């Protein structure tokens, strides 16, 4: 049974303007759209734990000169951090030099290897060990170099200070790659394999950043019903800073969808309907449709309509009322 709306003359109504608007039925056609499902999430930027390096000497000593003299200074891999005096290292150097000198008179490869291994086990760089020659003078000073590039998040010594073996002197944090810990809704767990593209924006920074999926943490916030998804974002210009609040737009690969604006679909008792334009003017038929939200303004048509079908795009409350009076649904 079809719903027939008869447009009565305006003079029959006291409020002619509102009635004219009410019966000004607008229609829209089901269209095909190539689009990607998108969802928006939020999270915080964190330091990538794999990019944290502690500088911990295997010997004790005294700081003679300090190049890495302030926290949050940026250092490059191989930069000189500090020049120190260590009695233990100084003695190990002398033992190695004596082995080299003794070897010029009588072969002593085992003694050289043993004394060299001792220096290596103390963490003395190979470059410094190779500089030791039988005819050179042993330097009492030892240099500590940066094992990686990054910021000095921690500095635990000062010029003239003393330190013991196993004392963390510096903590270097590389921020060229950061983590984003995203609050992922439990209801969206099924989208983890579908949403594969991640675009990150941060207030105050004009650039948008691409991120890659890391891991889903094996715990859940029971109060908020959220899990934590870790993303990795490259930060070559070091614009991003750990602790920043980020907006993450997650999207799937583009697909071809049949779509209608949300204004063309009405929900009744848990079922969705659209009013299809009939054969005659003013004739509309309610059709049950299966839809899912594509975004805030659009439904994806799963079943019930085809591309090109023409449906009502407004006055759905009026259609719904008349359809019930006529017992159509």
Secondary structure by P-SEA (a helix, b strand, c coil): cbbbbbbcccccccaaaaaaaaabbbbbcccccbbbbbbbbbbbbbcccccccccccccccccccccccccccccccccccbbbbbaaaaaaaaaaaaaaaaaaacccaaaaaaaaaaaaaacccaaaaaaccccbbbbcbbbbbccccccccccccccccccccccccbbbbbccbbbbbcccccccccccccccbbbbbbccccbbbbbbbccccccccccccbbbbbbbbbcccccccccbbbbbbbbccbbbbbccccccccccccbbbbbcccccccbbbbbbbbbbbccccbbbbcccccccbbbbccaaaaaaaaaaaaccc
